[in-house]
Each structure stands twice: as C-alpha cells, then as structure tokens.
C-alpha cells in the first residue's frame, strides 16, 4: 500500500479532508456531488493516493465551507513561511485567467528561482 502513496503531504491532506468531511456530517458521495469531483477520485485523495490540483482543492474547500488556503498548505502548494494572504502562490492560484497547467508551471518556475537564490545566499554567508 505504501508504494502507491504520492507522499506524506498528500497523506496528511487526505486525513485532514476526511476529518473535515466527517465533522461536516457529509458522506463521501455527498461531498463528491457538492464539489463536482468524482466519488472514486475523492476517495483516492482521502486515502493519500492522489495529489489533487489547486482547482480541485478549491472546489472541495467551497463544498466543505473551509479555507482553500488551508488545503493548499496541507497539499504542499503553499508553505507556511510564505505568509498566507498576499503570497505570489496565492495570486497565481486565484487567477481565473490561467489554466491549471499554466498555474503549475508558474509555481514551479517561482519555486526554482527561490531555491537558486537560497543557494546563492548560503554561498555568500559561508565566504
């Protein structure tokens, strides 16, 4: 079973979603209908087998009436250090003019730039 896991972050997300769903007293089927996500796909997310896109997380958050940012943090799309509320990631994720693929590409480029800059900062500190 562990071989099929996408990662620890996704497992944590699945547990969190299941907890939110049960506290909202919704069945898996009810949540899937409210969020517009297929029942099997939602089940796979809850079991940590799938990593959902930002758009799917947003649909689930609306259906559960919880913060999409919380789900982004749990899914590893946003990091707590980014300061939720005005981050580049949130701006990209919330822009309806971008496709899901464009959003992911922008986030990947942004993350890689940050990693490169952090390496440069560490090299100047060591000198």
NORLINPE-V798459 format. One record per residue. N is the residue number from 1. RES is the residue in one small letter. PHI is phi in degrees with one decimal (none if undefined). NEAR is the number of other C-alpha atoms within 12 Angstrom. Layout:
# NORLINPE-V798459
n=<N:N>
res=<RES:RES>
phi=<PHI:PHI>
near=<NEAR:NEAR>
This chain:
# NORLINPE-V798459
n=<1:2:3:4:5:6:7:8:9:10:11:12:13:14:15:16:17:18:19:20:21:22:23:24:25:26:27:28:29:30:31:32:33:34:35:36:37:38:39:40:41:42:43:44:45:46:47:48:49:50:51:52:53:54:55:56:57:58:59:60:61:62:63:64:65:66:67:68:69:70:71:72:73:74:75:76:77:78:79:80:81:82:83:84:85:86:87:88:89:90:91:92:93:94:95:96:97:98:99:100:101:102:103:104:105:106:107:108:109:110:111:112:113:114:115:116:117:118:119:120:121:122:123:124:125:126:127>
res=<x:x:x:x:x:x:x:x:x:x:x:x:x:x:x:x:x:x:x:x:x:x:x:x:x:x:x:x:x:x:x:x:x:x:x:x:x:x:x:x:x:x:x:x:x:x:x:x:x:x:x:x:x:x:x:x:x:x:x:x:x:x:x:x:x:x:x:x:x:x:x:x:x:x:x:x:x:x:x:x:x:x:x:x:x:x:x:x:x:x:x:x:x:x:x:x:x:x:x:x:x:x:x:x:x:x:x:x:x:x:x:x:x:x:x:x:x:x:x:x:x:x:x:x:x:x:x>
phi=<none:-63.9:-62.8:-81.1:-71.1:-76.7:167.6:-60.3:-59.9:-69.0:-59.7:-61.3:-63.4:-60.7:-61.7:-64.1:-61.2:-62.7:-62.1:-65.5:-64.0:-68.7:-70.1:-82.9:56.4:-114.6:-79.6:-58.1:-64.2:-63.6:-66.5:-61.9:-68.1:-67.3:-89.5:72.6:-119.7:-64.2:-57.1:-62.7:-65.5:-62.9:-61.4:-65.8:-64.0:-62.6:-86.6:79.2:-94.4:-131.4:-106.1:-76.0:-74.9:-61.7:-64.0:-65.0:-61.5:-65.2:-63.1:-65.5:-60.4:-62.0:-64.8:-87.9:59.1:-127.2:-71.5:-64.8:-61.1:-60.4:-68.4:-61.8:-63.6:-64.1:-83.2:84.0:-74.1:-113.9:-110.5:-60.5:-69.8:-72.7:69.8:-56.3:130.6:-154.9:-76.9:-58.4:-59.0:-65.2:-61.0:-66.1:-64.4:-94.1:-81.9:-70.9:-80.3:-99.0:-79.1:-59.7:-64.4:-63.3:-60.0:-64.5:-62.9:-61.7:-65.5:-64.0:-64.7:-59.1:-62.9:-67.2:-62.6:-62.0:-64.3:-63.3:-65.0:-65.4:-64.0:-65.3:-64.0:-66.5:-67.1:-73.0:-71.7:-74.5:-73.8>
near=<8:11:9:16:20:24:21:21:28:31:28:28:34:33:25:28:41:27:19:26:30:18:14:18:14:21:21:32:20:22:32:30:21:23:26:23:28:21:20:18:26:36:27:27:37:35:31:31:27:27:33:36:28:36:31:28:41:29:28:42:29:24:26:32:23:21:21:30:34:31:40:37:26:29:35:29:37:32:23:18:13:19:15:21:18:15:20:24:32:30:19:28:32:24:18:15:12:18:17:22:16:18:26:25:17:23:27:19:17:20:21:14:14:16:14:14:14:14:14:14:13:12:11:10:9:8:7>
